[in-house]
């Protein structure tokens, strides 16, 4: 199995865990009006889809999808969410999955079933268009169908495409429609990776800089006048703090994201 396939199989497993359900709801009644509406909507920088988190498919994709991104809507319909995931910026995958997971935890843990029916969710990520340019997408999803446990599994998702030059942190929010038909924010979080200075100690920072230069623990210990055992202990602590499985992964992440230093 290729590295690409392994990566997106992992995404699929995590995504399906977040939205796991045992129901298979019928969608026709929800889609018909949306399809009719799409016929009369003008072209704009926004497109929408009906998402099915159980089958990992798009039940409907609006005509503006191609106008916004230059991609073939039929291809995305056939290939489903795996194709969609493959075009999300690699650096945004972890933050995006964390946002989805914590939004679901908040929904099931903090919202009543009645409130879930009046909820609206927003998050963002970078997405590669037909010109191989990563544009910013802000996704706003309103649940349409819930499983027997009250978990939202079918959603109407609006995607707004913003210029690639805009620098955006990955954030997620949940809003609730109140008695005045106004949305009130009930949850917000920022999932962009923090700077290393906010997470690791100064000594760990020194070790990271030397690791990027491909120095061994023995050489690092000599340069910092500490024992190789202490260096290895720091290395394990760094990986744990950053939720990374190997030094190689750490080095790769930092070489491609110099602002973390």
Order of alpha helices (4+ residues) and beta strands (2+ residues): alpha-alpha-beta-beta-alpha-alpha-alpha-alpha-alpha-beta-beta-beta-beta-beta-alpha-alpha-alpha-alpha
